[in-house]
Amino acid sequence: MSTPNSNLETTFNEKGELISPVLPSGVKNFLIDIDGTICDDIPNEEPERMATCLPYPDALRIVNKWYEEGHIITFFTSRTEEHREVTEEWLHRHNFKWHGMLMGKPRGGNYHWIDNHIVKATRFKGKFTDLVVKNREVEVFND
C-alpha cells in the first residue's frame, strides 16, 4: 500500500467559498470491491478461505495498470475490520498495487450512492477489461 497522489486541486463554490478539493483532470478514484470482483466471492462467515483464494488474473493486471497510470486504487469491501490483516496480506502476496482499503461496506448489494461529486458505477460481470463509454439509464434527483 502506498500514499495516494496528494495533488488535490483547491476548489471554490459559486460564492467563492472553499469546498472539498478534487483530483486533477483525468485521475480517477477507483473504489473496487474484493469478493466476487477481484477474486471468488467469499463470505465473511468463511474467513479461512480469504487467505487461500486466487485473484482473477484480469483483475490483477487491470488494477495494477490503473495504479501505474496514476489513478487512486481503494478497495471497498464488506469484509470487517477483523479481516483487515488477512486481506492486506493477500493483496500484498498477489502483488496488487493499491492506496487504501475501506472495510465494512454494507452487505446485500442493490447499492445506490448519493454524493456531491460525480459518481460512475460499473457492475462487474466476470471479466476485467479496460473501461469503455456506453450510455445507460440512471436514476437522478427530480429538478
C-alpha positions in Angstrom: 0.0 0.0 0.0 1.3 3.5 -0.8 0.2 7.0 -0.2 -2.2 8.3 -2.9 -1.4 11.2 -5.1 -1.8 14.3 -2.9 -2.0 16.7 -5.8 -5.6 17.6 -4.9 -6.8 20.8 -6.6 -8.3 23.5 -4.4 -11.9 24.3 -5.5 -14.4 27.0 -4.6 -18.2 27.2 -5.0 -20.1 30.0 -6.8 -19.9 32.2 -3.7 -16.1 31.9 -3.6 -16.1 29.6 -0.5 -13.6 26.8 -0.2 -15.1 23.4 -0.9 -13.7 19.9 -1.0 -10.7 19.5 -3.2 -10.8 17.4 -6.4 -8.3 15.2 -8.2 -6.5 16.6 -11.3 -8.4 16.1 -14.6 -8.1 12.6 -15.8 -7.3 11.0 -12.5 -9.9 8.6 -11.1 -10.7 7.4 -7.6 -11.4 3.7 -8.2 -13.4 2.1 -5.4 -13.1 -1.7 -6.1 -14.9 -4.5 -4.3 -12.9 -7.6 -3.4 -15.1 -10.6 -3.1 -16.7 -11.6 -6.3 -14.8 -8.8 -8.2 -11.1 -9.4 -7.9 -11.4 -13.0 -6.6 -14.0 -15.6 -5.8 -16.9 -14.4 -3.6 -16.0 -15.4 -0.1 -18.5 -14.6 2.7 -17.3 -13.2 6.0 -18.6 -16.3 7.6 -15.8 -18.3 6.0 -12.7 -16.2 6.6 -10.3 -19.2 6.4 -10.9 -19.1 2.6 -9.8 -15.4 2.4 -6.1 -16.4 2.6 -6.1 -19.1 0.0 -8.2 -17.9 -2.8 -6.6 -16.8 -6.1 -7.0 -13.4 -7.7 -8.7 -13.1 -11.1 -5.8 -12.6 -13.5 -7.5 -9.9 -15.5 -8.4 -8.0 -12.3 -4.8 -8.0 -11.1 -3.5 -6.8 -14.5 -6.1 -4.0 -14.9 -6.0 -2.8 -11.3 -2.2 -2.5 -11.4 -2.4 -0.8 -14.8 -4.8 1.8 -13.4 -2.4 2.3 -10.5 0.6 2.8 -12.8 -1.5 5.3 -14.8 -1.7 7.4 -11.7 -5.3 6.6 -10.6 -6.1 6.1 -7.0 -7.0 2.5 -6.1 -9.1 1.9 -2.9 -10.6 -1.4 -2.1 -14.1 -1.1 -0.7 -15.2 -4.3 0.9 -17.9 -5.9 3.0 -15.2 -7.7 5.0 -15.0 -6.4 8.5 -12.1 -4.9 10.5 -11.3 -8.3 11.9 -10.5 -9.4 8.3 -8.2 -6.5 7.5 -4.9 -8.2 8.3 -5.6 -11.3 6.2 -6.9 -9.2 3.4 -3.9 -6.9 3.3 -1.5 -9.9 3.4 -3.4 -11.4 0.5 -3.3 -8.2 -1.6 0.5 -7.9 -1.0 1.2 -11.6 -1.6 -0.6 -11.4 -5.0 1.2 -8.1 -5.9 -1.8 -5.8 -6.1 -0.9 -2.1 -6.2 -3.3 0.0 -4.1 -3.6 3.0 -1.9 -6.2 2.3 0.7 -8.9 -0.1 1.9 -12.3 0.7 3.4 -13.8 -2.1 5.4 -17.4 -2.7 6.4 -19.3 -1.9 3.1 -23.0 -2.8 3.7 -23.8 -6.3 2.6 -26.6 -7.2 0.3 -26.0 -5.3 -2.9 -28.5 -3.0 -4.6 -26.2 -0.1 -3.8 -27.4 3.5 -4.6 -24.6 6.0 -4.0 -25.6 9.6 -3.4 -22.7 12.2 -3.4 -22.0 15.8 -4.2 -19.2 14.6 -6.6 -19.6 12.8 -9.9 -20.1 9.0 -9.3 -19.8 6.5 -12.1 -20.6 2.8 -11.4 -19.5 -0.3 -13.3 -21.0 -3.6 -12.5 -18.5 -6.5 -12.6 -19.8 -9.3 -14.7 -16.9 -11.8 -14.7 -14.2 -10.1 -16.7 -11.9 -7.1 -16.0 -11.0 -5.1 -19.1 -10.2 -1.5 -19.9 -13.3 0.6 -19.5 -15.4 1.9 -22.4 -18.1 4.6 -22.5 -21.7 3.4 -23.0 -24.9 5.3 -22.3 -27.2 3.8 -19.8 -30.3 4.9 -17.9 -29.6 6.2 -14.4 -31.8 7.4 -11.5 -31.3 11.1 -10.7 -33.0 13.6 -8.4 -36.0 15.4 -9.8 -35.1 19.1 -10.6 
